[in-house]
Amino acid sequence: MNLKINLTDEEAAFLKQYAEVYEEERKDDITANPIVVVQNEDCIVTQEGYSDKYVWAWDECSYESEEELVDVLKENDYTDEEITGILEEIESHGECDLGPSGVVRKFPVIITHKPVAYFLTRKEGERYARYQKHNLNRPRVYSVYTGYDNRGDLACLLGLLRRMGDMLNKEGKADGK
């Protein structure tokens, strides 16, 4: 069956890009018919013993490391001796009451990654992560597959898009573009 379709410049460019980078990107992720996902890192408080790491919270701020907390305590004029006592109290009880300055708490957290955007190519996923970095928290570009031996609609349509891109690329080479 033949089908004639008018493409916008942007549609043609994305189809060409998809076909151009497809094989090269498979060397990195070794995934057939991937969907590229930009994911945000998220930390979820969990029970002790199930954590990936700890975070410290004080005065409505959180700190990714004990060193970061120590630096902030020093900036707030706590002495080395006081800081040692605070850290010992946190280690023993999970928190330390600093009186009027508030309570410092240590929380066990697990790290998860939540999808925020989907793409056909890593190139577009990485571009998105760069221009949206101000809205993202430690983003990663991750490839997921459409399923083992998936012979359904998505795998078929992805193949169609690659073929269309290949046709446009061959046409452009023939035209000297």
N, C-alpha and C positions, 0 to 999 in steps of 0.2 A: 504494500500500500504506500502510495506517495502522499505526502502532506506538505503543503506550502504554508509557511508561517512567516510573518514579519516580526523581526526582533528589534528591540531597542538596542542602542549601542552598549548600554550597561549589561543587558541580558547576553549579548554576543560576547562581551568581554569576560563575563563570569563563566560562560560555557567553554570558551577557549582556555581560560585559566584552569578550570577543572580538568580538562583533558590534558593540558600541558604538565601539570604537577602531580597527577594521579599516581603514575608509576614510581616517580621519585619519592613521593611521600610514603609509599608502601614499604620502602626500604627502612624507614624509621619505625613504623608501627606494625608492620607485618599483619595487617588486618584487611580481609576482603570486604568490600563495600562498607567502609567505615562512615560513621557519623562523627564529626569532630565537635567536641563539647568544650566550651570554656566554663570552668568551674571555679567557684569561690570557696576559699577555705573557711570553715566554720568550726568554732570550738563549742562543745556542749559539755556542761558540767555533768559529771558522772560519779559513781561510787568509788571510794578508795579501792585500789587494786585493779581497776578496769581502765585506768587512764593512759593516754599517750604522753601526756606532759602535765605540768601544773601552771596555773596563772595566779598572780597575786592581785588583790584588789584593795584599794585604799582611797578614800575620799572621792568616790565615783570615778576613779581611774583604774585601769587594769595594766598589769606589767607582765611581760612575756617571760621574764627571767628574774631570779633572785638578785642578780647583779644590777638589773635595771631598778628594782625596788630599793636596793642599798643606795644607789646613786641619788634617788629621789629623797630618801631619808636624810642623806648627807646635805642635800640642797636645802632641806628643812631644818638644818642645824642640829641634827641628832649626832651624838658622839659615837665613836667606834664602839665604846663599851655599851652604850644604850642600844645600838644597832644589833650587837651580838645578843643582848638580852631579848630584844624583839624577835629575832630570828629563832632563838631557842624556844621562846613561848609559842611561836607559830608552829614550829616543828612538833612540839609536845601536844598542843591543843587545837591546831589548825587556824588559830587566830590570836591576835594580841590587841587588847584594848589600850589605846593611847590616850584615853581620857577625852578632853575637849577636841583633840585632833582626829578622833574617830577610831575605827577598828580596822586593822589590817588582817585580811583573810587569805588563806591559801586554798585554791580549789583544784581538784583533779578534773581534767578535761580530756575528752576524746576529740580527735580531729576528724572532721568529715568534709566532704567536698560536695557542694550543691551546684547543679547546673544552672547557668544564667543565660547561655546563648548556644545555638547550634549552627554548624557550618558543614559544607561539603569538603572543604580543604583546610589543612593546618595553616596554610598561608593566610586565609581569611580569619581563622580563629586567633592567630597570633596578632594580626593587624587589629582586630577588635580588642584584644586584651591590652594592647598599647594605647589605643585612643580612649578606652574606657577605664584605664587604670585608676583614675580618681574615684570611680564608683565601685571598685573591686577590692577584695581583701585577699592578698596573696593568690592571684588567679593562676590556674594551670590550664594548659591546652591538652586535652585528653581525647583519645580516639576510642570509641566503642564500636562494636560490630553489630551488624543487623541480625545476627543469629546464625548458628551453625547450619550450613547448607540451606540457607534461606532462598527459596525459589518463589517468593511472594512478590507483591506489587512494588515494594520499596527497592529491592535488589534489581528488579526489571527496570524501573524508572531511573535508577542511578546509572545503569548501563546505557540507557537511551540518552541521558544527558552527556555521558562521556563520548558516545558515538557522534552526537551533534557537535560537540566541541572539537572532536577530531576532524569532522567534515569542514568546520569553519577554519581550523588551523591549516588544513590542506589547501583549502580555497585561498586563504591568505598567502600561503607560500607560492601558489601558482600565479597569483596576481603580483608577486614581488613585495608583499607587505610584511 
